[in-house]
């Protein structure tokens, strides 16, 4: 079973039953010449990619935020992308367009709060005037646009130059907004809130926001106020920058993510009568894990939803000290 989420401009909400899931997030690209080819416009930074598996012991409330690509404009306010993209201003009289930063893409557990994010893919910085590109988003640290001095990307522990936790920097000047992400990307002369008017002054492209995966190695990077705990640690997790080769949601390979963000959740194992099962093939299942309920005897069915249960994986009953008997089905022997 699989759930796919495209950009909508608002959050998604669902409940996941106990089981093991693969979480994948693609951050949004920053706005730029490849979104709208204006004169003097730089390319938007590409979004990052993050993935990891999570084991949910109980039914869990999930909130999905899919980042949006920022807006490109030749005069006036260039809005940042949904979920943390920073804004900027363009000026027709000086041929200085602006591009909003791409929004970060993330998954939150049991709360809509930023401090409930378990996985984040960073958004790219918006492209700026004079051909200044936006920095890529994602990875442990987003990219600083090399032509945009005094502008710093989001990292694992900080943001600056107008960027904050989860939000890219805004600017009232000509250029690009910062990308959203774990920590947002900064902008030269950046600020934490959108400006109400613009000023002619070159700031080039915005920096990218960082990505994040919540694991036993990275939990300490959370600022004070984290709403997660060790039971939500991801495994086999990684955050990848928009300057690296990734697999796009459609299965193709690219350097970084193009366009709006994307989220995919894939069921890897499910719970049935206190036992977790994993797909062995399209028509068969294997016993993955027994929950911690103290049972002296358990029964494994022959079939679950027309799929034959054919094996027990190593370590499935580890730490089940009460267990004395496992009744296995005939389908085990049919596979011998």
Order of alpha helices (4+ residues) and beta strands (2+ residues): beta-beta-beta-beta-beta-beta-beta-beta-beta-beta-beta-beta-beta-beta-beta-beta-beta-beta-beta-beta-beta-beta-beta-beta-alpha
